[in-house]
Amino acid sequence: MAKKITKNLGMLLLAIWLILSGLLQLIDIGIPAIGTFILPLLAIAAGVLLLLNK
C-alpha cells in the first residue's frame, strides 16, 4: 500500500501543499516559516516532480 501512495511523488507533494495552504487560511498558526519557506518549497518540488512525471 505504501508504494501505491508514493508512486507519484509530485501529486503527493501537491496534495500536501494544498492541504497546508488551506489550513493556513482557516487557522492562524504562529509559525511564520510554514507560509514563507515550507509552502513555497513544497510548491516548487511538486511542480518539478510533476513536470518530470515522477
trRosetta pair geometry for C-beta under 8 A, 3 or more apart (Angstrom, degrees):
i j d omega theta_ij theta_ji phi_ij phi_ji
1 4 5.7 -55 -156 31 39 113
1 5 6.7 36 151 -18 69 103
2 5 5.8 -53 -152 34 37 111
2 6 6.4 7 161 6 69 111
3 6 6.4 -72 -142 53 29 91
3 7 6.3 59 154 -65 65 87
4 7 5.7 -21 -151 -22 31 119
5 12 6.8 82 159 -99 77 127
6 9 6.0 20 -169 -83 75 79
6 12 6.2 -12 -115 -39 55 161
8 11 4.2 30 116 21 117 114
8 12 6.6 152 94 -18 65 87
8 54 7.2 134 -148 119 53 42
9 12 5.4 -55 -147 37 37 115
9 13 6.3 34 156 -17 69 104
9 49 5.3 -96 93 -171 94 151
9 54 5.3 -26 44 125 106 98
10 13 6.0 -56 -148 38 29 107
10 14 6.3 31 152 -20 64 108
10 46 5.3 109 -162 -160 66 59
10 47 7.7 137 -152 -48 109 5
10 48 7.7 -148 -109 79 109 49
10 49 3.2 -169 -79 107 93 102
10 50 3.8 162 168 -61 144 64
10 51 7.9 172 -120 13 152 49
10 52 7.5 167 -57 54 135 82
10 53 7.7 -89 9 -132 144 15
10 54 5.6 113 -28 69 103 76
11 14 5.4 -51 -144 37 34 115
11 15 6.3 38 154 -22 65 103
11 46 7.8 104 -77 -153 14 101
11 50 7.1 101 -57 -93 61 98
12 15 5.7 -52 -150 33 30 112
12 16 6.6 29 151 -17 63 104
13 16 5.6 -52 -147 36 35 112
13 17 6.2 38 153 -21 66 106
13 42 5.6 -167 -177 -168 97 83
13 45 5.4 -109 -175 103 160 103
13 46 3.7 -158 103 -83 110 92
13 49 6.4 100 28 39 136 142
14 17 5.6 -54 -147 37 31 113
14 18 6.3 30 155 -18 65 105
14 46 4.2 135 -64 -169 71 141
14 50 6.8 50 -48 -56 131 130
15 18 5.8 -54 -147 36 30 110
15 19 6.4 28 156 -17 64 108
16 19 5.9 -58 -148 38 29 110
16 20 6.2 23 158 -14 66 110
16 42 6.2 -115 97 -160 106 139
17 20 6.0 -60 -144 41 26 106
17 21 6.1 21 162 -15 65 111
17 39 6.3 110 -144 -150 85 73
17 42 4.3 174 -84 123 101 121
17 43 5.4 122 -145 -75 150 68
17 46 5.7 -95 -8 -13 140 151
18 21 6.0 -57 -140 40 26 106
18 22 6.2 26 159 -18 62 111
19 22 5.9 -60 -150 38 26 111
19 23 6.3 24 155 -17 64 108
20 23 5.7 -54 -144 37 32 110
20 24 6.3 34 156 -22 65 105
20 34 6.9 -139 178 -178 120 111
20 38 7.6 -91 157 115 158 114
20 39 6.1 -157 108 -96 124 98
20 42 7.3 81 43 48 143 165
21 24 5.7 -50 -146 34 32 113
21 25 6.8 35 153 -20 61 103
21 39 5.8 104 -77 -142 92 133
22 25 5.8 -56 -156 31 34 111
22 26 6.7 23 152 -13 66 108
23 26 5.7 -62 -148 40 36 107
23 27 6.1 -26 174 34 75 99
23 29 7.7 36 130 -27 101 124
24 27 7.3 -75 -124 64 22 63
24 29 6.4 -72 -114 19 75 108
24 34 6.6 -174 -92 120 127 123
24 35 5.8 139 -160 -82 153 104
24 39 7.5 -55 -9 -65 156 146
29 34 6.1 14 89 32 132 153
31 34 4.9 73 99 -13 104 108
32 35 6.3 -65 -161 45 49 99
32 36 5.6 12 157 5 83 122
33 36 6.2 -75 -130 55 28 93
33 37 4.9 -31 -167 34 73 120
33 38 6.1 70 137 -19 79 102
34 37 7.5 -35 -74 52 6 76
34 38 5.0 -39 -136 41 45 127
34 39 6.3 58 158 -28 62 98
35 38 7.7 9 -21 47 16 87
35 39 5.8 -3 -131 13 35 132
36 39 7.8 66 5 37 13 98
36 40 7.4 -21 172 2 29 118
37 40 6.7 -73 -152 42 19 101
37 41 6.2 14 160 -16 61 117
38 41 5.7 -63 -148 40 27 112
38 42 6.2 27 156 -19 66 107
39 42 5.7 -52 -144 37 31 112
39 43 6.3 34 156 -21 64 105
40 43 5.5 -53 -146 36 34 114
40 44 6.4 33 156 -18 67 104
41 44 5.9 -53 -148 36 30 109
41 45 6.3 28 155 -16 64 109
42 45 5.8 -58 -144 40 30 110
42 46 6.1 28 158 -18 66 109
43 46 5.9 -55 -144 38 27 109
43 47 6.2 27 157 -19 63 109
44 47 5.8 -57 -147 37 28 111
44 48 6.3 25 158 -17 64 108
45 48 6.0 -56 -146 37 28 108
45 49 6.2 22 159 -13 64 111
46 49 5.9 -61 -145 42 28 107
46 50 6.1 28 157 -20 66 109
47 50 5.8 -57 -144 37 27 109
47 51 6.4 28 156 -18 63 106
48 51 5.8 -56 -151 36 30 111
48 52 6.3 17 154 -8 65 111
49 52 5.7 -62 -144 47 32 105
49 54 4.4 -85 -160 59 86 110
50 53 7.4 31 -174 -78 34 36
50 54 7.8 -88 -63 42 23 72
